[in-house]
Amino acid sequence: MDVMRKPNALAAGVYLLTNLVTGIFWFTLTVVLTVVGFATAVLWVGLPLLWLAMNVVRGGATVERAWVRAALRTDIPTPYRDRPEGTLWQRWKSQFTDPATWRDFGYLLLLLPLGIFEFGAVVAMWSVAAAFIAVPFWIGDAPFAVVVGEFWTIDSFASALPVTLIGLALIPFAALGTRWLGTLHGRFARGMLGPTRADALAIEAERLQSSRARGVEAAEAERRRIERDLHDGAQQRLVAVAMGLGRAKSKMDTDPQGAAELIAEAHADAKLAIKELRDLARGIYPSVLGDRGLDAALSALAARVPIEVDLQVNVEPRPPTAVESAAYFTVGEALTNITKHSNGTRATVRVNRVDTGVLVEVTDNGQGGAELKPGGGLAGLADRAATIDGVVVVVSPVGGPTVIRAELPCAW
């Protein structure tokens, strides 16, 4: 995630002062390798040097991203294209023609003039403050006096104390100036070393395309599940009801007792079919969720599982329907996994409204080892969450505990 915060004045000062040294180093190394590589490219000797230069450039840019993140508190995403499969020449060509590589190259070249300016600016700001503070300690031994206007002559320690106060007052301004320079450099580094707007839009489009595909797959899997449950469950029950009633009709005149028994069996099958249809409808979208909200729906869900569940729900104001549904089924699938696979006896469920959406966290005391396997229930949850730009994370070391965490945004 692309994040930029105001840097600390001390960390920004250290960065800006050392930037001159790093700028000289990267400028010299990249320019020498690149110039020599291009100059000898006609002899084929320069191609390995150019390959080395490109890797040095990318390595230097990676170091700078980490350095900027640590000192200037600016996170810079990696902007490079995925390396294609193929020959060494194809991979090198992809790296050489990647615009991000050349932006890295430009940044490392500009570090030297920037470093000179930033070094001078930081030294000047702090030197002025330090010089004012130090005036009382040397003015008494100086062979001259400083006359300010008609009423102030600075020629002794006591008369110079106001100058020290002025120097102390300049320290906050020097700190603010250092932070401001650090912020400007962070923005410059993010613009040069991070993805461009077009790159960011392409990444977002790819993410949305993937999210849509996962959503379609999840909907298709849900449709197949419903068809399977209807065919194997309620449909078979209703067929049995129809057959039983048909047999009872044929025996009504000749064997009323047998017909009554068949009708009773058909009645029992009809009730089972109704129950299966009710369970199927609950699996699609439970009515209590729409009527009474997430708290009541999860309480009913927790009451049906054979393990102890510590449930806390705080989702006011009420989230959108899609978020409620994703949260409900996340908790439901997690509790199902606990009862069927983890051998756990206790689960803790926390569902809270946060600034960006709803945070769901389910923890159990089972044996662990849960994974987001393709085609599995947890992978289905991740696909469902992806349709609303949500994320599901599973942390389940062998031996437990297992933590399933879902972040579901309320705006997408």
C-alpha positions as CSV (number, residue, x, y, z in Angstrom):
1,M,0.0,0.0,0.0
2,D,1.2,3.4,-1.0
3,V,1.6,5.4,2.3
4,M,3.3,8.7,3.0
5,R,3.6,10.3,6.5
6,K,5.5,13.2,7.8
7,P,9.1,12.3,8.6
8,N,10.9,12.7,11.9
9,A,13.2,15.8,11.9
10,L,16.2,13.9,13.2
11,A,15.8,10.9,10.8
12,A,15.2,13.3,7.9
13,G,18.3,15.3,8.8
14,V,20.5,12.3,8.9
15,Y,19.1,11.2,5.5
16,L,19.5,14.5,3.9
17,L,23.1,14.9,5.2
18,T,24.2,11.4,4.0
19,N,22.4,11.8,0.7
20,L,25.3,13.6,-0.7
21,V,27.6,10.7,-0.1
22,T,25.1,8.1,-1.5
23,G,24.5,10.4,-4.4
24,I,28.2,10.5,-5.3
25,F,28.4,6.8,-5.0
26,W,25.4,5.9,-7.1
27,F,26.1,8.6,-9.7
28,T,29.7,7.4,-10.2
29,L,28.9,3.7,-10.3
30,T,25.9,3.9,-12.6
31,V,27.4,6.4,-15.0
32,V,30.7,4.5,-15.3
33,L,29.0,1.2,-15.9
34,T,26.5,2.6,-18.4
35,V,28.9,4.7,-20.4
36,V,31.5,1.9,-20.7
37,G,28.7,-0.6,-21.5
38,F,27.3,1.5,-24.3
39,A,30.8,2.3,-25.6
40,T,31.8,-1.3,-25.9
41,A,28.4,-2.7,-26.9
42,V,29.6,-3.0,-30.6
43,L,32.2,-5.4,-29.4
44,W,29.7,-7.5,-27.5
45,V,31.8,-6.9,-24.4
46,G,29.5,-4.1,-23.3
47,L,26.4,-6.3,-23.1
48,P,27.4,-8.0,-19.9
49,L,28.3,-4.5,-18.5
50,L,24.9,-3.1,-19.5
51,W,23.3,-6.1,-17.8
52,L,25.4,-5.4,-14.7
53,A,24.5,-1.7,-14.9
54,M,20.8,-2.4,-15.0
55,N,21.0,-4.7,-12.0
56,V,23.1,-2.2,-10.1
57,V,20.5,0.5,-11.0
58,R,17.6,-1.7,-9.7
59,G,19.6,-2.8,-6.7
60,G,20.4,0.9,-5.9
61,A,16.7,1.8,-6.3
62,T,15.6,-1.0,-4.0
63,V,18.1,0.2,-1.4
64,E,16.8,3.7,-1.8
65,R,13.2,2.6,-1.3
66,A,14.1,0.9,1.9
67,W,16.1,3.9,3.1
68,V,13.4,6.4,2.2
69,R,10.8,4.1,3.9
70,A,12.9,4.0,7.1
71,A,14.1,7.6,7.2
72,L,11.3,9.6,5.5
73,R,8.4,7.3,6.4
74,T,7.3,7.0,2.8
75,D,6.3,3.5,1.5
76,I,7.1,3.1,-2.2
77,P,5.6,0.0,-4.0
78,T,7.9,-1.9,-6.4
79,P,6.9,-0.8,-9.9
80,Y,8.7,-3.4,-12.1
81,R,7.0,-5.6,-14.7
82,D,6.9,-9.3,-14.1
83,R,9.9,-11.0,-15.6
84,P,8.8,-13.1,-18.6
85,E,9.7,-16.7,-19.0
86,G,12.2,-17.4,-21.8
87,T,15.8,-17.0,-22.7
88,L,18.3,-14.9,-20.9
89,W,18.2,-12.4,-23.8
90,Q,14.4,-12.1,-23.5
91,R,14.6,-11.5,-19.7
92,W,17.4,-8.9,-20.1
93,K,15.4,-7.1,-22.9
94,S,12.3,-6.9,-20.8
95,Q,14.4,-5.4,-17.9
96,F,16.2,-3.0,-20.3
97,T,12.9,-1.8,-21.9
98,D,11.0,-1.5,-18.6
99,P,10.3,2.3,-18.0
100,A,10.7,1.7,-14.3
101,T,14.4,0.8,-14.8
102,W,15.1,4.1,-16.5
103,R,13.2,6.1,-13.9
104,D,15.5,4.4,-11.3
105,F,18.5,5.4,-13.4
106,G,17.3,9.0,-13.6
107,Y,16.7,9.0,-9.8
108,L,20.2,7.8,-9.0
109,L,21.7,10.4,-11.3
110,L,19.7,13.2,-9.8
111,L,20.7,12.1,-6.3
112,L,24.0,13.9,-6.6
113,P,22.7,17.5,-7.4
114,L,19.8,16.9,-5.0
115,G,22.3,15.8,-2.4
116,I,24.4,18.9,-2.8
117,F,21.4,21.2,-2.4
118,E,19.9,19.3,0.5
119,F,23.2,19.0,2.3
120,G,23.8,22.7,1.9
121,A,20.2,23.6,3.0
122,V,20.3,21.5,6.1
123,V,23.8,22.6,7.1
124,A,22.8,26.3,6.5
125,M,19.6,26.1,8.6
126,W,21.2,24.4,11.6
127,S,24.5,26.4,11.3
128,V,22.6,29.7,11.6
129,A,20.8,28.5,14.8
130,A,24.1,27.1,16.2
131,A,26.0,30.3,15.4
132,F,23.5,32.5,17.2
133,I,23.5,30.2,20.2
134,A,27.3,30.2,20.4
135,V,27.8,34.0,20.2
136,P,28.0,34.6,24.1
137,F,30.9,32.0,24.3
138,W,33.3,33.9,22.0
139,I,32.1,37.5,21.8
140,G,34.0,38.5,25.0
141,D,37.4,37.4,23.5
142,A,36.7,38.9,20.1
143,P,38.7,42.0,19.0
144,F,35.5,43.7,17.9
145,A,31.9,44.4,19.1
146,V,28.7,44.0,17.3
147,V,26.5,47.1,17.3
148,V,22.8,46.6,16.5
149,G,21.1,50.0,16.1
150,E,21.8,52.7,18.7
151,F,20.8,50.9,21.9
152,W,22.4,47.4,21.7
153,T,26.1,46.7,21.6
154,I,27.1,43.0,21.8
155,D,30.5,42.8,23.4
156,S,30.1,40.5,26.4
157,F,28.5,37.3,27.6
158,A,25.6,39.0,29.2
159,S,24.9,41.4,26.3
160,A,24.9,38.4,23.9
161,L,22.4,36.2,25.8
162,P,19.4,37.6,23.7
163,V,21.2,36.4,20.6
164,T,21.3,32.9,22.2
165,L,17.6,33.1,22.8
166,I,17.1,34.0,19.1
167,G,19.2,30.9,18.2
168,L,17.1,28.7,20.4
169,A,14.0,30.1,18.8
170,L,15.4,29.2,15.4
171,I,15.7,25.5,16.3
172,P,12.0,24.7,15.7
173,F,12.2,26.5,12.4
174,A,15.3,24.5,11.4
175,A,13.5,21.3,12.4
176,L,10.4,22.2,10.4
177,G,12.6,23.1,7.4
178,T,14.3,19.8,7.7
179,R,11.0,17.9,7.9
180,W,9.7,19.9,4.9
181,L,12.8,19.0,2.8
182,G,12.4,15.4,3.8
183,T,8.7,15.4,2.8
184,L,9.6,16.9,-0.6
185,H,12.3,14.3,-1.1
186,G,9.9,11.6,-0.2
187,R,7.4,12.8,-2.7
188,F,10.1,13.0,-5.4
189,A,11.4,9.5,-4.6
190,R,7.8,8.1,-4.7
191,G,7.3,9.7,-8.1
192,M,10.5,8.4,-9.5
193,L,10.9,5.0,-7.8
194,G,7.2,4.0,-7.5
195,P,4.6,3.0,-10.1
196,T,3.2,5.7,-12.4
197,R,-0.5,6.5,-12.4
198,A,-0.9,4.4,-15.5
199,D,0.9,1.5,-13.8
200,A,-1.3,1.9,-10.7
201,L,-4.4,1.9,-12.9
202,A,-3.2,-1.2,-14.7
203,I,-2.6,-3.0,-11.4
204,E,-6.0,-1.9,-10.2
205,A,-7.7,-3.1,-13.4
206,E,-5.9,-6.4,-13.2
207,R,-6.9,-6.8,-9.5
208,L,-10.5,-6.0,-10.4
209,Q,-10.5,-8.5,-13.3
210,S,-9.1,-11.1,-11.0
211,S,-11.7,-10.2,-8.3
212,R,-14.5,-10.5,-10.9
213,A,-13.3,-13.8,-12.1
214,R,-13.1,-15.2,-8.6
215,G,-16.5,-13.8,-7.9
216,V,-17.9,-15.6,-11.0
217,E,-16.2,-18.8,-10.0
218,A,-17.6,-18.5,-6.5
219,A,-21.1,-17.9,-7.8
220,E,-20.8,-20.9,-10.2
221,A,-19.6,-23.1,-7.4
222,E,-22.5,-21.9,-5.2
223,R,-25.0,-22.6,-8.0
224,R,-23.6,-26.2,-8.4
225,R,-23.9,-26.7,-4.7
226,I,-27.5,-25.6,-4.7
227,E,-28.3,-27.9,-7.6
228,R,-26.6,-30.8,-6.0
229,D,-28.3,-30.3,-2.6
230,L,-31.7,-29.9,-4.4
231,H,-31.1,-33.1,-6.4
232,D,-29.7,-35.2,-3.7
233,G,-31.9,-33.9,-0.9
234,A,-35.3,-32.2,-1.2
235,Q,-35.9,-33.6,-4.7
236,Q,-35.5,-37.2,-3.6
237,R,-37.7,-36.5,-0.6
238,L,-40.4,-35.1,-2.8
239,V,-40.2,-38.0,-5.2
240,A,-40.6,-40.3,-2.3
241,V,-43.6,-38.3,-1.1
242,A,-45.2,-38.5,-4.5
243,M,-44.6,-42.3,-4.8
244,G,-45.9,-42.9,-1.3
245,L,-49.1,-40.9,-1.9
246,G,-49.5,-42.8,-5.2
247,R,-49.2,-46.1,-3.5
248,A,-51.6,-45.0,-0.7
249,K,-54.2,-43.9,-3.3
250,S,-54.1,-47.3,-5.0
251,K,-54.6,-49.0,-1.6
252,M,-57.3,-46.6,-0.2
253,D,-60.2,-48.9,-1.1
254,T,-58.7,-52.3,-0.5
255,D,-56.3,-51.7,2.4
256,P,-57.2,-48.5,4.3
257,Q,-54.7,-49.4,7.1
258,G,-51.8,-49.8,4.7
259,A,-52.8,-46.6,2.9
260,A,-52.8,-44.7,6.2
261,E,-49.3,-46.0,7.0
262,L,-48.1,-44.9,3.5
263,I,-49.6,-41.4,4.0
264,A,-47.9,-41.1,7.4
265,E,-44.5,-42.0,5.8
266,A,-45.2,-39.5,3.0
267,H,-46.0,-36.9,5.7
268,A,-42.7,-37.5,7.4
269,D,-40.8,-37.3,4.1
270,A,-42.6,-34.0,3.4
271,K,-41.5,-32.5,6.7
272,L,-38.0,-33.7,6.0
273,A,-38.1,-32.1,2.6
274,I,-39.3,-28.8,4.1
275,K,-36.5,-28.9,6.7
276,E,-33.9,-29.5,3.9
277,L,-35.3,-26.7,1.8
278,R,-35.2,-24.4,4.9
279,D,-31.5,-25.4,5.5
280,L,-30.8,-24.8,1.8
281,A,-32.4,-21.4,2.0
282,R,-30.4,-20.6,5.1
283,G,-27.2,-21.5,3.2
284,I,-28.1,-19.1,0.4
285,Y,-29.0,-16.1,2.7
286,P,-30.5,-16.7,6.2
287,S,-33.7,-14.8,6.8
288,V,-32.6,-13.8,10.3
289,L,-29.6,-12.0,8.8
290,G,-31.8,-9.8,6.7
291,D,-34.4,-9.3,9.4
292,R,-32.4,-8.8,12.6
293,G,-28.8,-8.2,11.5
294,L,-25.4,-9.8,11.9
295,D,-25.5,-10.1,15.7
296,A,-28.7,-12.2,15.9
297,A,-27.7,-14.3,12.8
298,L,-24.2,-15.2,14.3
299,S,-25.8,-15.9,17.7
300,A,-28.1,-18.4,16.1
301,L,-25.3,-19.9,14.1
302,A,-23.1,-20.2,17.2
303,A,-25.9,-21.9,19.1
304,R,-26.1,-24.7,16.5
305,V,-22.5,-25.8,16.6
306,P,-21.4,-28.5,19.1
307,I,-18.5,-26.5,20.5
308,E,-18.2,-23.5,22.9
309,V,-18.2,-20.2,21.1
310,D,-17.3,-16.9,22.7
311,L,-19.0,-14.4,20.4
312,Q,-18.7,-10.6,20.4
313,V,-20.3,-8.5,17.6
314,N,-20.1,-4.7,17.3
315,V,-21.0,-3.6,13.8
316,E,-23.0,-0.4,14.3
317,P,-23.8,1.3,12.0
318,R,-25.1,-1.6,10.1
319,P,-22.9,-2.6,7.2
320,P,-24.2,-3.2,3.6
321,T,-25.9,-6.5,2.9
322,A,-23.0,-7.9,0.9
323,V,-20.6,-7.3,3.8
324,E,-23.0,-8.9,6.3
325,S,-23.4,-11.9,4.1
326,A,-19.6,-12.3,3.6
327,A,-19.0,-11.9,7.4
328,Y,-21.8,-14.5,8.2
329,F,-20.5,-17.1,5.8
330,T,-16.9,-16.5,6.9
331,V,-17.8,-17.3,10.5
332,G,-20.0,-20.2,9.4
333,E,-17.2,-21.8,7.4
334,A,-14.7,-21.3,10.1
335,L,-16.9,-22.9,12.7
336,T,-17.6,-25.8,10.4
337,N,-13.9,-26.4,9.9
338,I,-13.4,-26.3,13.6
339,T,-16.0,-29.0,14.3
340,K,-15.1,-31.2,11.3
341,H,-11.3,-31.0,10.9
342,S,-9.4,-29.2,13.7
343,N,-10.7,-31.2,16.7
344,G,-11.1,-27.9,18.6
345,T,-13.4,-27.5,21.6
346,R,-13.6,-23.7,21.8
347,A,-13.7,-20.9,19.4
348,T,-13.5,-17.1,19.8
349,V,-15.4,-14.9,17.3
350,R,-14.9,-11.2,17.1
351,V,-16.8,-9.1,14.5
352,N,-16.1,-5.4,14.8
353,R,-16.9,-2.3,12.7
354,V,-13.6,-0.4,11.9
355,D,-12.9,2.8,10.0
356,T,-12.8,1.1,6.6
357,G,-15.3,-1.7,7.0
358,V,-15.9,-4.8,9.1
359,L,-13.1,-6.9,10.7
360,V,-13.9,-10.6,11.3
361,E,-11.5,-12.8,13.4
362,V,-12.1,-16.4,14.4
363,T,-9.7,-18.2,16.6
364,D,-9.8,-21.8,17.8
365,N,-7.8,-24.1,20.0
366,G,-7.6,-26.9,17.5
367,Q,-4.7,-28.8,15.9
368,G,-4.0,-26.2,13.2
369,G,-2.8,-26.9,9.7
370,A,-5.7,-25.2,7.9
371,E,-4.8,-23.9,4.4
372,L,-6.4,-21.9,1.6
373,K,-6.5,-24.8,-0.9
374,P,-8.1,-24.3,-4.3
375,G,-11.6,-25.7,-4.3
376,G,-11.7,-25.7,-0.5
377,G,-14.2,-24.0,1.8
378,L,-11.7,-21.4,2.9
379,A,-10.7,-20.6,-0.7
380,G,-14.4,-20.1,-1.4
381,L,-14.6,-17.6,1.4
382,A,-11.6,-15.7,0.0
383,D,-13.3,-15.7,-3.4
384,R,-16.5,-14.4,-1.9
385,A,-14.6,-11.7,0.0
386,A,-12.7,-10.7,-3.1
387,T,-15.9,-9.7,-4.9
388,I,-16.2,-6.8,-2.5
389,D,-12.4,-6.1,-2.4
390,G,-12.1,-8.0,0.9
391,V,-9.2,-10.1,2.1
392,V,-9.1,-13.4,4.0
393,V,-6.0,-14.4,5.8
394,V,-5.5,-17.8,7.5
395,V,-2.7,-18.3,10.0
396,S,-2.7,-21.9,11.2
397,P,0.6,-23.4,12.3
398,V,0.7,-27.2,13.0
399,G,-0.5,-27.6,16.5
400,G,-2.6,-24.5,16.5
401,P,-4.1,-22.2,17.2
402,T,-5.8,-21.3,14.0
403,V,-6.7,-17.6,13.3
404,I,-9.0,-16.7,10.3
405,R,-9.1,-13.0,9.7
406,A,-11.3,-11.3,7.1
407,E,-11.1,-7.6,6.3
408,L,-14.3,-6.6,4.5
409,P,-14.6,-3.0,3.3
410,C,-17.9,-1.2,3.3
411,A,-17.1,0.9,0.3
412,W,-15.8,-0.4,-3.0
